[in-house]
Amino acid sequence: MPGGGRWHGSGSIYGHEGVGRTAVRPYIRCMDGLVFMLTSLESGIGLQIVVWLQGHGSGFADALATLFHYLGQTLFYIPILALIYWSFDKKLGLRMLFALVLMVVVVVVAKLAIQAPRPDAAFPDQVRSVVPQSGYGLPSGHVAVSLVVWGYAAYWLKRRWLWGLLAIYLPIMAWARMYAGVHYPQDVIGGLMLGAAALWLFIRTADPVEAAWFRLSVSEQVAIVLLSVVVTFGFLYTTDDGTAAAGALLGGGLGYILEMRRVKFTTAGSAATRLLRFVFGITLTLLLYFGLTVLFAGQEPHDVLRVIRYMLVTLFAVALWPGWMGRLLREATPDSPASLTPGTESDR
């Protein structure tokens, strides 16, 4: 392709002539059509749109695209979700965390299955890189994750103005990703479609899944967490996002079990108490995050250490810090698991 752009998504289905080929021929034709369509977009109108956006850029546009790049990074979500979880609405914060992690897993799986190059990597002579971004492009993880996480918050809080803000935020995020040279239009459209489907599914299943979770024994809950981590790591260990998600699933899952059965903290308290809970907690959480980053830098095995880092940070945020802070402030309450069943208002 011109400029070095290539599609890899259908490579694995070729070169296997023989017994099974007739059975998979319809699938091969479907994949051929999909690859042809997306390749045409990549080297045609999709590329033209990215080049046009960058051709009408400015220093302010560069700064805005960079800002929105970091609004989709881990270091943005950590303090926001921690603030919600520790000081405002425990159940919402936890659900937003798992929506984030599960959406990252889905996006990484889709990227590895499709293997579409990014514009700045495929056409470096025509598209400049405004922000550092590696890996595959389709679908846009920034767009998909933003829709699921903030869409669920808007659904939970039942505020129309939040949906209005999301309707403004998502187009800017889509523009920023294309302007930055890391996504084609089809990437952000794919992210919107995938995110919308995931948000609908999460809304429909969160309550019944939580109710089923409460009925399980501790050993069954731990087994499910470990199995999900093994599967996630086994398939996605080659990507940083995949190993981070595996670690967050492990720390979040075990932390959820520990918090639900032992810690049972409450977000109640004066404004000063909530503020202290957040300020001290986020300071310790970020110290742990960056401390482990420095400690593990250049060490092997990189993928396992990345799982450990995200596991420890998530476990600390979900269970250890709330437990310690609850004891320090004498605010821990004997909420039973039954008081946190779906549909209650126990911590809102």
Wavefront OBJ file of the C-alpha trace (Angstrom):
o trace
v 0.000 0.000 0.000
v 1.147 3.592 -0.542
v 3.179 4.987 2.301
v 3.695 1.586 3.882
v 0.188 1.026 5.265
v -0.721 -2.629 5.674
v -3.565 -4.721 6.962
v -2.789 -7.890 8.929
v -6.190 -8.900 10.218
v -6.897 -11.726 7.763
v -3.399 -13.176 7.531
v -4.046 -16.061 9.888
v -6.814 -17.576 7.751
v -4.635 -18.034 4.682
v -2.147 -20.786 3.945
v -4.302 -23.605 5.355
v -5.501 -25.475 2.302
v -7.196 -28.829 2.643
v -9.939 -30.454 4.644
v -11.266 -27.477 6.570
v -11.017 -24.814 3.896
v -14.465 -25.368 2.370
v -16.094 -24.947 5.755
v -14.401 -21.622 6.420
v -14.699 -20.225 2.879
v -17.732 -18.011 3.703
v -15.813 -16.619 6.663
v -12.778 -15.981 4.442
v -14.912 -14.134 1.872
v -16.465 -12.050 4.641
v -13.050 -11.173 6.052
v -11.757 -10.384 2.558
v -14.615 -7.942 2.075
v -14.068 -6.340 5.466
v -10.337 -6.000 4.914
v -10.867 -4.523 1.431
v -13.376 -1.975 2.753
v -11.229 -0.879 5.674
v -8.061 -0.830 3.586
v -9.807 1.443 1.091
v -10.798 3.767 3.933
v -7.275 3.655 5.342
v -5.579 4.758 2.147
v -8.499 6.787 0.810
v -11.030 9.058 2.481
v -10.014 7.988 5.994
v -6.443 9.119 5.425
v -7.629 12.257 3.643
v -9.734 13.283 6.649
v -6.796 12.863 9.042
v -4.488 14.828 6.744
v -7.127 17.558 6.332
v -7.614 17.870 10.093
v -3.900 18.210 10.683
v -3.632 20.678 7.806
v -6.058 22.968 9.619
v -4.337 22.636 12.978
v -2.674 25.080 15.342
v -0.749 25.171 18.564
v -4.037 25.276 20.477
v -5.322 22.243 18.555
v -2.115 20.365 19.378
v -2.527 21.214 23.065
v -6.201 20.178 23.084
v -5.449 16.865 21.359
v -2.660 16.220 23.851
v -4.974 17.014 26.771
v -7.615 14.572 25.543
v -4.929 11.959 24.984
v -4.087 12.077 28.680
v -7.767 12.181 29.664
v -7.886 8.583 28.458
v -4.839 7.427 30.413
v -4.604 5.487 33.676
v -3.354 8.475 35.653
v -6.539 10.391 34.842
v -8.922 7.605 35.833
v -7.159 6.690 39.104
v -7.956 9.897 41.048
v -11.444 10.342 39.547
v -12.603 6.814 40.331
v -10.912 6.928 43.740
v -12.739 10.150 44.622
v -16.097 8.652 43.673
v -15.412 5.322 45.399
v -13.968 6.641 48.669
v -15.964 9.803 49.210
v -19.249 9.821 47.293
v -20.716 6.546 46.051
v -18.944 3.273 46.754
v -21.049 1.100 44.478
v -20.857 3.505 41.542
v -17.088 3.858 41.893
v -16.605 0.104 41.945
v -18.855 -0.455 38.951
v -17.071 2.262 36.983
v -13.756 0.562 37.794
v -14.911 -2.822 36.515
v -16.570 -1.223 33.468
v -13.228 0.418 32.684
v -11.185 -2.757 33.104
v -13.588 -4.988 31.192
v -13.825 -2.462 28.361
v -10.045 -2.324 28.104
v -10.005 -6.122 27.751
v -12.635 -6.018 25.000
v -10.799 -3.258 23.127
v -7.449 -5.062 23.313
v -9.026 -8.282 22.025
v -10.606 -6.377 19.122
v -7.336 -4.616 18.276
v -5.389 -7.876 18.243
v -8.062 -9.566 16.111
v -8.207 -6.781 13.496
v -4.581 -5.563 13.678
v -5.183 -2.273 11.883
v -2.203 0.120 11.781
v -2.481 3.701 12.984
v -2.280 6.574 10.473
v 1.005 7.949 11.788
v 2.581 4.483 11.597
v 1.166 3.568 8.175
v 1.805 6.941 6.512
v 4.564 8.727 8.452
v 5.326 10.894 5.420
v 1.792 12.327 5.441
v 0.643 12.124 9.066
v 2.556 13.514 12.023
v 2.388 12.082 15.531
v 1.012 14.689 17.921
v 1.046 12.284 20.885
v 3.014 9.103 21.595
v 0.874 6.033 20.895
v 1.834 2.506 19.941
v -0.120 -0.608 19.060
v -3.031 -1.089 16.680
v -5.729 1.442 15.893
v -9.165 -0.116 15.351
v -11.230 0.359 17.496
v -10.358 3.530 19.411
v -9.914 2.595 23.064
v -10.093 6.214 24.229
v -13.517 6.642 22.648
v -14.919 3.244 23.660
v -13.763 3.432 27.278
v -14.934 7.035 27.671
v -18.403 6.125 26.436
v -18.741 3.141 28.765
v -17.285 4.692 31.942
v -18.885 8.123 31.746
v -22.035 6.793 30.103
v -22.584 4.447 33.030
v -22.030 7.305 35.479
v -24.656 9.377 33.651
v -27.074 6.428 33.663
v -26.502 5.737 37.373
v -26.861 9.334 38.514
v -29.862 9.936 36.237
v -28.806 13.462 35.282
v -29.662 14.686 31.797
v -26.957 17.317 31.915
v -24.360 14.542 32.298
v -25.601 12.967 29.070
v -25.334 16.419 27.507
v -21.721 16.760 28.642
v -20.966 13.294 27.295
v -22.516 14.267 23.946
v -20.002 17.130 23.801
v -17.052 15.227 25.236
v -17.154 12.237 22.882
v -17.017 14.188 19.582
v -14.091 16.211 20.928
v -12.344 12.997 21.954
v -12.986 11.527 18.497
v -11.639 14.663 16.816
v -8.595 14.700 19.128
v -7.675 11.112 18.311
v -7.890 11.737 14.566
v -6.116 15.075 14.747
v -3.336 13.488 16.820
v -2.682 11.121 13.925
v -3.354 7.953 15.914
v -6.796 7.046 14.553
v -8.754 7.034 11.316
v -12.458 7.965 11.242
v -13.375 4.276 11.101
v -11.394 3.703 14.298
v -13.388 6.229 16.324
v -16.671 5.091 14.740
v -15.760 1.518 15.687
v -14.984 2.699 19.213
v -18.361 4.417 19.473
v -20.215 1.346 18.220
v -18.325 -1.045 20.480
v -18.677 1.275 23.460
v -22.404 1.745 22.918
v -22.960 -2.019 22.722
v -20.843 -2.608 25.833
v -22.613 0.142 27.777
v -26.028 -1.310 26.926
v -24.866 -4.777 27.981
v -23.286 -3.505 31.205
v -26.444 -1.631 32.170
v -28.570 -4.714 31.505
v -26.344 -7.206 33.351
v -24.672 -5.329 36.241
v -27.482 -5.851 38.761
v -28.178 -9.561 38.075
v -24.446 -10.345 37.942
v -23.923 -8.610 41.291
v -26.859 -10.452 42.817
v -25.425 -13.775 41.629
v -22.004 -12.769 42.963
v -23.370 -12.221 46.478
v -24.791 -15.756 46.493
v -21.377 -17.329 45.910
v -19.061 -18.567 48.636
v -15.680 -16.922 49.196
v -13.859 -19.815 47.540
v -16.125 -19.607 44.492
v -15.584 -15.851 44.209
v -11.809 -16.214 44.487
v -11.841 -18.997 41.889
v -13.766 -16.814 39.415
v -11.350 -13.917 39.938
v -8.301 -16.123 39.440
v -9.788 -17.791 36.364
v -10.622 -14.442 34.750
v -7.075 -13.212 35.434
v -5.475 -16.358 34.011
v -7.589 -16.148 30.849
v -6.939 -12.414 30.412
v -3.208 -12.765 30.959
v -2.987 -15.892 28.822
v -4.462 -14.168 25.780
v -3.276 -10.581 26.263
v 0.141 -10.851 27.954
v 1.845 -9.450 24.840
v 0.264 -6.009 25.366
v 0.776 -3.500 28.174
v -2.954 -2.771 28.334
v -3.704 -6.481 28.598
v -1.308 -7.075 31.490
v -2.530 -3.924 33.249
v -6.124 -5.153 32.909
v -5.171 -8.579 34.277
v -3.549 -6.940 37.300
v -6.505 -4.638 37.877
v -8.907 -7.590 37.648
v -6.871 -9.486 40.222
v -6.488 -6.588 42.651
v -10.015 -5.294 42.090
v -11.608 -8.715 42.379
v -9.780 -9.741 45.537
v -10.216 -6.243 46.950
v -13.949 -6.384 46.310
v -14.212 -9.693 48.167
v -12.176 -8.332 51.080
v -14.107 -5.065 51.254
v -17.488 -6.742 51.009
v -16.790 -9.311 53.708
v -14.351 -7.599 56.062
v -13.876 -3.873 55.519
v -17.437 -2.701 54.807
v -16.473 0.956 54.751
v -18.904 3.796 54.188
v -18.483 7.002 52.221
v -20.424 8.897 54.888
v -18.823 11.678 56.885
v -18.328 15.412 56.978
v -16.890 17.275 54.009
v -13.577 17.496 55.836
v -13.547 13.756 56.480
v -14.288 12.962 52.836
v -11.596 15.356 51.704
v -9.001 13.878 54.062
v -9.961 10.361 53.001
v -9.344 11.288 49.385
v -6.233 13.459 49.763
v -4.304 11.000 51.922
v -5.590 8.015 49.958
v -4.730 9.316 46.506
v -1.310 10.471 47.733
v -0.501 6.976 48.992
v -2.008 5.334 45.901
v 0.081 7.425 43.506
v 3.195 6.911 45.623
v 2.604 3.176 45.368
v 1.965 3.407 41.618
v 5.078 5.433 40.839
v 7.199 3.640 43.411
v 6.472 0.268 41.835
v 7.048 1.771 38.392
v 10.555 2.845 39.429
v 11.236 -0.391 41.316
v 10.233 -2.614 38.388
v 11.790 -0.462 35.638
v 13.982 -2.579 33.363
v 13.246 -5.741 35.343
v 12.086 -9.037 33.901
v 9.656 -10.631 33.427
v 8.128 -7.291 32.429
v 4.616 -8.607 31.821
v 4.369 -10.399 35.186
v 5.732 -7.398 37.090
v 3.194 -5.162 35.350
v 0.398 -7.458 36.524
v 1.788 -7.309 40.072
v 2.034 -3.504 39.993
v -1.570 -2.982 38.898
v -2.783 -5.691 41.260
v -1.173 -4.043 44.293
v -2.356 -0.548 43.377
v -5.938 -1.681 42.764
v -6.054 -3.865 45.886
v -4.784 -0.949 47.964
v -7.378 1.450 46.545
v -10.347 -0.914 46.732
v -9.832 -2.517 50.139
v -6.674 -1.686 52.079
v -6.902 2.100 52.211
v -10.665 2.206 52.950
v -10.094 -0.282 55.768
v -7.216 1.627 57.311
v -8.907 4.996 56.954
v -12.130 3.624 58.416
v -10.281 2.521 61.530
v -8.388 5.786 61.809
v -11.557 7.879 61.618
v -13.784 5.359 63.439
v -16.281 5.480 60.587
v -16.452 1.853 59.535
v -20.048 0.650 59.765
v -21.353 -2.930 60.037
v -23.088 -2.888 56.666
v -24.018 -6.408 55.668
v -23.639 -7.685 52.128
v -27.423 -7.721 51.975
v -27.487 -3.949 52.411
v -25.470 -3.588 49.219
v -27.601 -5.733 46.993
v -28.696 -4.340 43.640
v -31.306 -1.640 43.747
v -30.590 -0.363 47.252
v -29.558 3.153 48.139
v -27.241 2.102 50.970
v -24.210 4.077 49.877
v -25.518 6.698 47.510
l 1 2 3 4 5 6 7 8 9 10 11 12 13 14 15 16 17 18 19 20 21 22 23 24 25 26 27 28 29 30 31 32 33 34 35 36 37 38 39 40 41 42 43 44 45 46 47 48 49 50 51 52 53 54 55 56 57 58 59 60 61 62 63 64 65 66 67 68 69 70 71 72 73 74 75 76 77 78 79 80 81 82 83 84 85 86 87 88 89 90 91 92 93 94 95 96 97 98 99 100 101 102 103 104 105 106 107 108 109 110 111 112 113 114 115 116 117 118 119 120 121 122 123 124 125 126 127 128 129 130 131 132 133 134 135 136 137 138 139 140 141 142 143 144 145 146 147 148 149 150 151 152 153 154 155 156 157 158 159 160 161 162 163 164 165 166 167 168 169 170 171 172 173 174 175 176 177 178 179 180 181 182 183 184 185 186 187 188 189 190 191 192 193 194 195 196 197 198 199 200 201 202 203 204 205 206 207 208 209 210 211 212 213 214 215 216 217 218 219 220 221 222 223 224 225 226 227 228 229 230 231 232 233 234 235 236 237 238 239 240 241 242 243 244 245 246 247 248 249 250 251 252 253 254 255 256 257 258 259 260 261 262 263 264 265 266 267 268 269 270 271 272 273 274 275 276 277 278 279 280 281 282 283 284 285 286 287 288 289 290 291 292 293 294 295 296 297 298 299 300 301 302 303 304 305 306 307 308 309 310 311 312 313 314 315 316 317 318 319 320 321 322 323 324 325 326 327 328 329 330 331 332 333 334 335 336 337 338 339 340 341 342 343 344 345 346 347 348
